[in-house]
């Protein structure tokens, strides 16, 4: 199963929701489009997501306030 998520602010709460969704629905391919990462430990977030899916595609969107 595949999951695509588009979020402006990747917080710890959203990461927990994503991890619960992956577990509940047997997701093995995750695409994550994100503008900002405000999780307490971004490296741990990446490791956590990568450890529960077979493929992980992350696209960092252009920040809204950057010219």
C-alpha positions in Angstrom: 0.0 0.0 0.0 1.1 3.6 -0.7 0.6 6.8 1.3 1.2 10.3 0.1 1.2 13.2 2.6 1.5 16.9 1.9 2.1 19.0 5.0 3.5 22.5 5.6 4.8 21.9 9.2 6.1 18.4 10.1 5.7 18.3 13.9 6.1 15.4 16.3 2.3 15.0 16.5 2.0 14.7 12.7 4.9 12.2 12.7 3.2 10.1 15.3 0.0 10.2 13.2 1.9 9.1 10.1 3.6 6.2 12.0 0.2 5.0 13.4 -1.3 5.2 9.9 1.6 3.2 8.4 1.1 0.5 11.1 -2.7 0.4 10.9 -2.8 0.1 7.1 0.3 -1.8 6.2 1.8 1.1 4.3 5.1 0.2 2.6 5.7 3.2 0.3 5.6 6.7 1.7 5.8 10.0 -0.1 6.2 13.0 2.1 6.0 16.6 0.7 6.9 19.0 3.5 7.8 22.7 3.8 9.2 22.9 7.3 10.4 20.3 9.8 9.7 21.4 13.4 10.0 18.0 15.0 12.3 17.9 18.1 14.7 15.5 16.4 14.5 15.5 12.6 17.2 12.8 12.3 15.2 10.5 14.5 12.1 11.2 12.5 13.8 10.2 9.3 15.2 7.0 10.8 11.9 6.1 12.3 10.0 6.6 9.0 12.7 4.8 7.0 12.6 1.8 9.4 8.9 1.1 8.9 8.5 1.4 5.1 10.2 -0.2 2.1 10.5 3.1 0.2 10.5 6.7 1.4 10.4 9.7 -0.9 10.8 13.1 0.7 10.2 16.3 -1.2 11.0 19.6 0.6 8.8 22.3 -0.8 9.9 25.8 -1.1 9.2 27.8 2.0 6.4 30.3 1.8 8.4 33.3 3.1 11.6 32.8 1.1 12.1 34.8 -2.1 
